[in-house]
Each structure stands twice: as C-alpha cells, then as structure tokens.
Amino acid sequence: MSCLDQDKPLYLKQPSSDSSITHKPAVQPLHGLKLASHAVLEKAQQCGRLKCAKCGRSRMFFCYTCYSLVGVSQQEIPSIKLPVKIDIIKHPNETDGKSTAIHAKILAPDDVNIYTYPCIPDFETDQVVLVFPGPGSVSMQDLVQHLRDSLDCEPSPKRAKTEETQGPTHDAHDPGSAAPNGATASEPRACPLKRVVVIDSTWNQTNKIVTDERLRGLPRVELKSRKTCFWRHQKGKPESYLATIEAIYFFLKDYHEQCLAQEYSGEYDNLLFFYAYLHTLVNSAKTAAGRD
C-alpha cells in the first residue's frame, strides 16, 4: 500500500517505550507480519490531511467515501492478488471513517468489491461462503472438508481427457501421480470456492443483513481461534469477533494453508498494511496519554 521497497518487506516493530503495550495479548496477532515499509505513510502523515481529489473532503492516506488514495500513490503501496474474490456487504448506517473494509478494497482492488445493503449480488451458493460467527457457523477445518468432498464428487476434466487418450493406467515413476487430487506437491490443491462474503457493520446491526434471504443459504464459517486487536473493540463481544480486515486476512491465511494445502509465507500480510500502521499510532497515542 517512493520510499516503498516492495521487494524487501519489513517486519512490523511496535513502539518500545512501553513494554506493557508490546506484551499485551491483543497485540500479538500483529507480530511477525511481513509488511512493506511504512515510510510512505509516515511521510504522508507529516504532510497532514489533504483534500480528496474526487470529493474534496479532508482525508488522511485514503478517502473512505470514494475508495481512493490521498497523499500517496497506488505505486507506493502494496498491491495484493487474492485466491478468491471478496464481497463486502456494508450496513448503510456503518460509519465510513471507522470501517476497515476500505483497506481491503485499496490494497486488493481487483479482487474486492464493497456493496451497501440492501444491494447484494447474486451468489451461486455452492461456491460461496459467508464469514460470520454464531449458531450455524462451522470451523475452517469443517469447511475445508466440505469443499474437498464437493470436489471429489466432480470428475477432473484434465484427468478425464488424459485417461481418454492414454488409458487409465499411470506411470509409477510419475512424480505427479502420488499427489492428492491429481496435483503435484508444488501445485496448490484445487478448491471449488469462488467468493467470500464478509459483513461490514457493528455487531448490533448485523442481524438485518445476515438474516437476509439472499445470504441465508450460504454456508457460514467462524474463525474461532482468532482474536481481534482492533482498537474499537465492542464491549460485551468475544475477542473472536473480528474487524472486517482482520476477518478477511485470517480467512485467507487459513484458506491458503488448509484448503489450498500450501505453506503460508506472508502472501496476504500486506492486507494489514494500513491496519498495522494505524494500530501502532493508536497505541502510541494511548501510551502518551497515560491510558492502557
């Protein structure tokens, strides 16, 4: 998300002035991320708020109304390619300035769309999953098993063509023949999932969206093992209730490891490019003010 060196990602360093901040459990999810340099954001912050070229409103880093950058260029920030499309359904009363959904749209513009409810696209329910906690939600492991079962029920076009021309037997010395689902060890496992739906709303406002008939038929997955470190965590809600950008990031990380069966090497860490920087700013401000 030009001082940015995209070929040499840096690890995020938290402020060292207050050890009580760096050792809080809530901060741990941001440790060890492979993030692009925040130098471009630090420079933009020194310039202060600027007017958005589209709407003329005063903004810092990006305009959450126009989904455009302010004070930085697209070439100066990470650009991320995602393995599935992300559709964010935003509650009409959600405060734009408090939402982290814009982070995903700016950092992965080709793979992320934001819709304002009641606008919801038409989904093919067998290829879409809704990331949402609560009754009826399954774990990521259960979702992966369901997707694999669905894939096993469908014949592989590539394999069918091979068998038709060469016969059903396989060379025992063929390195690709031992891999599951006909994939070599270096290839990602095939997965029928096409889209992921995420609701962008305060938790008290989600019921109207999640009960919409257009979403009711979608399988739901809950990222139960993940904990939020959002600075606007809502009181009375469990730590597994994640901010929008956290939910997208953690889902993709688990999807990469468990569904695609690939070792994760920080491919989607830069989805937290803005989030990690703002997290550091907020915690530094709290420390300076003498608050926890």
N, C-alpha and C positions, 0 to 999 in steps of 0.2 A: 502495500500500500503505500546537481544531482550528485545528492550525497549518498543515495541508497546504493549499496553493493549487493545485488540480488544473488550473486554467485557465492557470497560468503555470509551466510546467515549467522546472526549472533544470538547468544543465549541471553535471555532477559535477566537483568540484575535488579533486585529490589533495593530500595534505599537502605543503607547500612547504619543510619543514625539511630535507629530504634530497633533493637534486637527483638523486642516483644512483637513488633509488626511482622518481621520476617519469619518468626517461628509460630505464628498463628496457623491452625489447621486450614482456615479458609483460604490462605494464600498459596498453599501447596500445589493446587492444580496448575498454577502458572509457572512453577519452577521447571527448568529443563526444556522449555519450549525453544524450538529452532525458529527464531524470528528474524526478519530483516531488520536492519538498523533503523532505530527510531530518530536518527539525526534529522531527517526531513521534517518530522513532526515537531521536534524541538525548535528547529528554525522557524517553522510556521507559527509556533506558539509565541515566539519572541516578537513576531510581526503583529500579533494580536488578531482580533476578529476583523473579518473583511466582508464586503458585500458579495452575496451570491450573484454570479453573472446572469442567472436566469430570473430570479425573483427579487433581487435587490435587498434581501434581508441579511442582517448581520449574522455571520456564522464563523465557526472555528473548525478547520480541517475539511468539513463537508457540510452540505445542506441536506438536512434530513427531510425537507419538503420536496426538493427537486431531485434528490438522489444523485447529486453531482458534487465534485470536489471543489474546495475553496482554499486557496492559498498553497495548494500542492497540485502537481500534475499527475495524470494517470501513469506516466512513465517512471515516476518517483516512488510509487508504492507497489507492493507485491500484486501479481495477477495470478489467480489460482484456478486450475481446472479441476472440476469435481467429477466423481464417477457416476453420480446420479443428479437429476435435476431437483432443485429445492423450490417448493412453492410455499410462500409465507402468507398466511391469511391474517390480516391485521384488523383488530377491532376498531371501529370508527371513532371510538372515544379514547383510544390509546394516545397518550401524549407523545408526539413525534420525537421531541427532544430527549425523552427518557428511553426510547426504544433502541435496542442493539441490532435490530433487523437490518438497518441501513448498512451496517458493517459488511454483512454478507453480500449484499447487492453491489457494493462498490468494489469489493475485493474479488468477487467471482461473478462479474456482470453477465457472462454468457450462460451461466447455469442457475441463476437465482432470479425469481420473479416475486414481486410483492403485490398482493391483491387486498383491497379494502372491503371487508364484509359489508353487505351481503354478496359481493362479487366473488364467486368461487368457480374455477374452471371445471370442466367435465373430466372425471377421472375414470380410468379402467381399474376397477377395484382389485384385480388380481396382480397388478403391477405397481401398486401404490401403498405406502404405509404412512400412518399418522403418528408422529412422535408426541405422545401425551400420557401423563401418568394417571393412575387411578384404577378403579374397577374395570375389568375387561382388558387391561393392558398386559402384554406379555413381556418377558425378558428378551434381551437381544439374542441370547442363545436359542430360545424357543422360536423366535422369528427366523433365525438362520436355518434352523431345522425345517421349518415350514417352507421356506424358499427352496431349500435343497430338494425336499420331497416333491415340490411342484416341478422343479427342473428335471428330476429323474423320471417323471411321468411323461415327459415330452421327448420324442426321438431327436437326436442331434442331426441336423441336416448335413453337416460336414461328414460325420461318421457314416451316415446312410449312403452318401454318394461314394465314399471310399469303398464300402462293402459291395456296392453295386458294380464297381469297376474292377476291384481286386479280390473280391471274396471276403468272407467273414473272418478268415484267419489273420493273425498278426505276428510279425516277427518278434521273437522273444528277446532279441537284442535291440529292439527299437526303444530308445530312451523315453519316448513319449508314451509308450503303451502302458507303463506302470503308474502313471499319474491318474488321480481320480477325475471322473467326468471327461476323460479324453484330453486333459490339459497337461502340458509338460510342467516340470517342477518350477520353471521360471515364469510360467504364464499365470495370470490371475484366474481364479476359478470363475466360471460363468455364473451369472446370477440374474434372475428374471426381473429384479426390482428396477423400475424406471424412474420413479418420482418419490420424493419425501415431502410430506406436508407438515408444517410447523405453525402453530397458532401464536401470534404476537399480540399479547394482551396482559393486563393484570390478571391475577388468578381469580379474582372475584368477578371478572367479566367474561371468563372463558365459556361458561355453561351455554350461553346462547349460540356460540359458534360450534362447539364440539357436539351439540345435540342436533345440529342441522342435518336434515335427511341426506344431504349430499356428502356428508362426512361419516354418517353413522355406520355405513357398510365397510369402512376401511379398517383393516387390522391396525391395532394400536401397540406401540412399543414404549416401554418405560425404561429409562436409563437409571435404574435403581442404585447402582454402585457409584454414581457420580454425585458430587456435591458442589453447590454453587459457591462462587466467591464474588457474586455481584454486590456492589456497594449499596444497591437499593433493595436488598433482600426484604421480602414482606413478612412482617411479624405473624407468627401463628402458622406459617407454612413450613413444611420439612425442607431440609437442605438439599434434597434430591429434586426440588422444583427449580429448574434451571432458567437462566436468562436465555433469550432466543438464540443469541450467537453461541452460547455455551452448548445448548441442546444440539444445534447443527454440527458444531465441531466434534462433540463427543460421539454423536451418532456416526459421523463419517469415519472417525478413528476406529470405532468398534466394527463398523461395516467393512473397513479395509482389512482388518485383522481376521475377523470371524467369518465373514461372508465371501470375500474375495480370496481369503487364505493367503494374504501377503504380509510380510513383515513390515511394520509401520516404521517409517524413517522420517517423520515430521512433514509428510506431504501436505497436510492441511493446517499445520500450526499457524501459518500466517493469516488464517481466518480470525485469529485473535490479535492481529496486528494493532488495530485501534484499541481494542478492549484492554489488552495488557498495558498499553501506554496510559490510558485513562485510569485504569486500576491503580497504577503507580502514583499518578497525580493525586487521586482522591485520598489514598492512604498517606501520602506525604503531607497533604493539607490537614488531614485529621491529626497527624503527629504534631505538626506545627501549632495546631490549636489546642493541643493537650488532650485530645479525645482518643478513645480506643477505636 
